[in-house]
Amino acid sequence: MKRLTRQWAAKAEADFHSAQRELRARKQPNLDGACFHAQQCAEKYLKARLHEAGIAFPKTHDLTRLLDLIIPAEPLWGSLRPSLNRLTVFSVQFRYPGSDATRKTALEALRLCRQIRSVIRKSLGLYQK
């Protein structure tokens, strides 16, 4: 695996653990943050896979746009589109005043993140943790 791919994956894992930690917090869980970190985990894993495949990608939080770029290398990933579309919303929806994540929403974000994470880690030859 390429060095920069490993770095993308490490950043993705950090976001994954941050999302989990916020959901487990007993006092003042940051549910908005959990949603954001779940989206970031998926985004960084997609970018890791794109980098590993030698596919250039733009600076974007749009996960379906990144999916469109990786489809030639991973044609079966088209089935991930609904999950990625839903996760994309979490990149900004709860970061600013006017909308707050619920526990149910944060759990959904983490579930979708786990799904994407599992598929991409397998593709990269990484063992599940």
C-alpha positions as CSV (number, residue, x, y, z in Angstrom):
1,M,0.0,0.0,0.0
2,K,1.2,3.5,-0.8
3,R,2.5,5.7,2.0
4,L,-0.1,8.4,1.4
5,T,-2.9,5.8,1.2
6,R,-1.9,4.6,4.7
7,Q,-2.0,8.2,5.9
8,W,-5.5,8.8,4.5
9,A,-6.6,5.5,6.2
10,A,-5.1,6.6,9.5
11,K,-6.9,9.9,9.3
12,A,-10.1,8.1,8.5
13,E,-9.7,5.8,11.5
14,A,-9.1,8.8,13.8
15,D,-12.5,10.2,12.6
16,F,-14.1,6.8,13.1
17,H,-12.9,6.6,16.7
18,S,-14.0,10.3,17.3
19,A,-17.5,9.5,16.1
20,Q,-17.7,6.4,18.3
21,R,-16.3,8.3,21.3
22,E,-18.9,11.1,21.0
23,L,-21.7,8.6,20.9
24,R,-20.4,6.8,24.0
25,A,-19.9,10.0,26.0
26,R,-22.2,9.9,29.1
27,K,-21.9,13.6,29.7
28,Q,-22.5,16.1,26.9
29,P,-22.1,13.8,23.9
30,N,-21.4,15.9,20.8
31,L,-24.0,14.3,18.4
32,D,-23.3,16.9,15.8
33,G,-19.6,16.0,15.9
34,A,-20.4,12.3,15.7
35,C,-22.3,12.9,12.5
36,F,-19.5,15.1,11.1
37,H,-16.7,12.6,12.0
38,A,-18.7,9.7,10.5
39,Q,-18.9,11.6,7.2
40,Q,-15.2,12.5,7.4
41,C,-14.3,8.8,8.0
42,A,-16.1,7.8,4.8
43,E,-14.7,10.7,2.8
44,K,-11.1,9.9,3.8
45,Y,-11.4,6.2,3.1
46,L,-12.8,7.0,-0.3
47,K,-9.8,9.3,-0.9
48,A,-7.5,6.6,0.3
49,R,-8.9,4.2,-2.2
50,L,-8.8,6.7,-5.0
51,H,-5.1,7.5,-4.2
52,E,-4.3,3.8,-4.1
53,A,-5.8,3.4,-7.6
54,G,-3.9,6.4,-8.9
55,I,-7.1,8.4,-9.5
56,A,-6.9,12.2,-8.9
57,F,-9.7,13.7,-6.9
58,P,-10.8,17.3,-6.1
59,K,-11.1,18.9,-2.7
60,T,-14.8,18.0,-2.0
61,H,-17.0,16.7,0.8
62,D,-19.4,15.2,-1.8
63,L,-19.1,11.5,-1.3
64,T,-21.1,10.6,-4.3
65,R,-18.8,12.7,-6.5
66,L,-15.9,10.7,-5.1
67,L,-17.8,7.5,-5.7
68,D,-18.3,8.4,-9.3
69,L,-14.5,8.7,-9.6
70,I,-13.8,5.3,-8.1
71,I,-16.5,3.3,-9.9
72,P,-14.2,2.3,-12.8
73,A,-11.9,0.6,-10.3
74,E,-14.7,-0.7,-8.0
75,P,-17.8,-1.2,-10.2
76,L,-19.7,-3.0,-7.5
77,W,-19.6,0.0,-5.2
78,G,-22.5,1.6,-7.0
79,S,-24.7,0.0,-4.4
80,L,-23.1,2.3,-1.8
81,R,-24.6,5.4,-3.5
82,P,-27.6,5.8,-1.2
83,S,-25.5,5.5,2.0
84,L,-22.9,7.9,0.7
85,N,-25.6,10.3,-0.4
86,R,-27.0,10.3,3.1
87,L,-23.6,10.7,4.7
88,T,-22.7,13.6,2.5
89,V,-25.3,15.7,4.2
90,F,-23.5,15.3,7.5
91,S,-20.5,17.2,6.3
92,V,-22.2,20.5,6.9
93,Q,-25.8,20.0,8.2
94,F,-25.0,20.1,11.9
95,R,-21.9,22.2,11.9
96,Y,-23.7,25.5,12.1
97,P,-26.6,26.9,14.1
98,G,-30.1,26.0,13.0
99,S,-30.0,22.3,13.2
100,D,-28.9,19.8,15.8
101,A,-28.4,16.0,15.4
102,T,-30.4,13.6,17.5
103,R,-29.0,10.4,19.0
104,K,-31.0,8.5,16.3
105,T,-29.4,10.5,13.5
106,A,-25.9,10.1,15.0
107,L,-26.5,6.3,15.3
108,E,-27.6,6.3,11.7
109,A,-24.5,8.2,10.6
110,L,-22.2,5.8,12.5
111,R,-24.0,2.8,11.0
112,L,-23.6,4.1,7.4
113,C,-20.0,5.0,8.2
114,R,-19.3,1.4,9.4
115,Q,-20.8,0.0,6.2
116,I,-18.6,2.2,4.0
117,R,-15.5,1.7,6.2
118,S,-15.8,-2.1,6.0
119,V,-16.1,-2.2,2.2
120,I,-13.1,0.1,1.7
121,R,-10.9,-1.4,4.3
122,K,-11.5,-4.8,2.7
123,S,-10.6,-3.3,-0.7
124,L,-7.4,-1.9,0.7
125,G,-6.4,-5.2,2.3
126,L,-6.8,-3.8,5.8
127,Y,-8.2,-6.1,8.6
128,Q,-11.3,-5.1,10.4
129,K,-10.8,-3.6,13.9
